[in-house]
């Protein structure tokens, strides 16, 4: 069954192990870059300054800088230092970049693009799953649908079952690239599920459940066109709910500041 835990911070680009300390420093600096506290073209604090500020060793600071470079947030130049890159050079799939957006409650900046990505991948996944799903995969989808229906009074548990249901559809589609694409933005998608689950209230969660039921029925019937159509309609409603949730969240943040 699908694992719905939030993903870890990005591993290093070349697969080398990353310490918790260096990852934490990288997240803090990434948040400053994404928030605009560190502007494009400016230099990061020097290695010595970061060692003093964080009480970390030089290797830890170098590893944090390397993580930022792998995310496209900075470019390190010999004899100059690490220079903050403009947003067009950031790797939007890198979990460090996505986490920085989330830390800054910056979902409005990425929500429409994430919704477009979901439509491209998940609509086709539903249609493909209708043609390829196995009996075991149908059983898994049924388990998650039943669990979602049983926990509609609980925001987080509903979001968890919702998330797992969609991941199970992608698995049933049998295309590793579909899942690979969404895995990069998993944390942002999870955050969006929580927002819509809370914002829509019980009636919104019930409506989402009915969409999921209709999608499963189409997949079980092997009706690829119907599966695509219902998924398209479901994502349209989810997109509207998410935009409203983001606006509400952003408004509450502005009122509190």
N, C-alpha and C positions, 0 to 999 in steps of 0.2 A: 504494500500500500504506500501511498505518497507520504512523504515526510514534509510536514508543514512548518517546521521550525525556520526562523529567520536565518539567512545565510551568514556565514562568517565574513569578516573583513577580507578584502582581496588577498589571495596568496601572492607571493612575489611573482613577477612576470616570467622568470626563468625556472620557477619551481623550487627555489631554495627556501628553506624554512625561515619564517619571519617571527621575531619575538613579539610578545604582547606589548612590550614597552615601545618598540619602534613603530608598531602598527598604531598605537594610541597617539603617538606624536604626529605620525603622518595624518591621522584623522583630524587632529586639531588644526594642523596647518592647512589641510584641504578645506576645512570649514571656513577658515579665514580667507582663502582664495575665492571660494564660491560665493561667499557673502560680500565680497568686494573690499574686505579689510586689507587684503594684499592685492594691489592692482596689477594688471598685465604690464609687463615691462619693468616692474620693480624687482629688487633682489630679496630673496628670503633672508632672514637673519643669518649671520655667519655660523659656521659650525661651532665656534667657541661660544657664541652667544646662546645657541640652542643647548649646548652642554650645560652651561651655567643655569639657564632658565628651567630646564627639565631635570637636572640632576642625573643626567644620563651619560654613558660613555660615548666616545667618538664613534666606535663601530655601530652603536645603536642609532645615533644621529645620521650616520651615513646610510644605514639601511632605510631609515624613514625617508630620507631624500631620494633614495633609489625607488621607493614605492611611489612617491609623488611623480617622479620622472616616468615611471611605467604607466601611470594614469594620464600622462600627457599634461599634467598641471604645471610642470616646470621643465625648463631645459637647463642642464648643468654645463657650464662652459669653463674649461680649464683656465685658472688664473682670474676668473671673474666671479663665479659663484652660481647659485641656482636662480634663474630668472623666471618669473611667473609668466606663463603662456596665456594668450587670449583664449576665450571660450571655444573658438572654432577648432582648437588643437586638443581640447580635452577629450579623453576617451569616455564617452557617455555610458558605455557598457561596464566600465570599471566600477566595482562596488564601492571603492573609496569615493569616487565622484558622486555616485548616487546617494551614498550615506551622507555626504556633505550637503546635498540638496535637502535631504530629509531632516538633518540636524538644524538646518536653517528654516525649516517649514516652508521650503521653496517648491512645493509641489506644483503651484500654478505654472511655473516656468517649464515643467516637463510633462505635465499631465496630458496635454493634447497629443504629444508625440507618443507617449506610452499607450494611449488609447488607440491611436492609429496602428501601432505595432500589434496590439492585441487583436484588432480586427483582421489584419493581414494573416496572422498566424493561427488564431483560434477558429476563425470561420472555416478555413480550409482543413484544419485539424478535425473539426466536427464531421465534415463531409467525408474525409478520408477514413476516420474511425468507423463510420457507418459501413464502409466497404471492407475493412480489415479486422475489426475487433474480434477477439476470441470470446468464448463463453466465460472464461476466467476473468477477462477484462470487463465484460458486462456485469459480472457478479461484483467486481470491485466498484464499479460505478454505482451499482444499486446500494452497496453498503454505505458509500459516502452520501448518496441522496437520502437514504433513510436516516442517517445520522444528522444531516442538516435539518430534516423535518422534525427531528426529536428535540432539537436544541434552539429553536427559533427565539426563545426568550433570552438567550445568552448571546450577546454581541460577538464576543471573541470566538466562542465555540462554533457559532454559525459561520463566521468568516473562515475559520480553519477548515470546516467541512467543505465549504464553497471552494476554497483554494485547492483542496485535495481533489475534488471532483474535476476541476478543470485540468489539473495535472494528469489525472487518470485518462482524460480524453486525449491529451497529447500523447501519452504513452500508447494508448490504443491505436492512434494514427500510424504508429510504427515508423515515424520519420525522426531520426535522431537530431536532425538540424532544427526541427521545430522546438523541441525541448531545449536544445542548446542555446538558441536565441533568447528564449524567455528566462533561462536560468541566470543570465547576466543581469536581468532587471528584477529578479525575484523579490528582493527586499522592498523595492518601490511598489511592486504589484501587491505585495502583502499589506503594505501600509494603506494602499488604496482600498483593499477589501475591508479593512477595519473601519476606515472612514465611512464607506457607503453602508456597511452593516449597522453602524451607529446612527448615521444621519437619517436613513430611511425609516427607522423605527421598526416595530414588529410587522406592520403592513408591508413595508418595503422588503423585509427579509422573506415574508411569505410570498410576495410576488416573484422574488428571485428564485425561491424554491420551485414555484410552478414552472418557470422557464426551464430550470434544470430538469424537472420531470419530463417536459415536452422534448427537450434535447435527447434525454436518455431513450425515450420512446422511439424517436426517429432513428437513433443509432441502432437500437435493438431490432428495428424493422428493416434495417439495411437501406434506409431512404436517405441517401446522401444529400439530395437537393433540399429535402425538408430539414435535415440537421443543420445545413448551412443557413437556411432561412431563419430558423428559430434562434440559432446562435447570433446571427446578425441583429435580430430584433432585441435579443437579450443584451447584447453589448451596447446598442443604442441607448437603452434605458439605463444601463449601468454607467455609461458615459455621462448622461445627464445628471444622474445621482452624484457621481464623483465630482463633477464640476460644481454642483451646488454645495457639496460637503467641503470642497476646497475653499470656495468663497466664504462659507460660514466660518471655517477655521481661520482663514486669513483675516476676516473682519474681527473675530474675537481677539486675535493677536494684536491687531492695530489698536483696538479699544483698550487693551491692557497696557499698551506701551505709552 
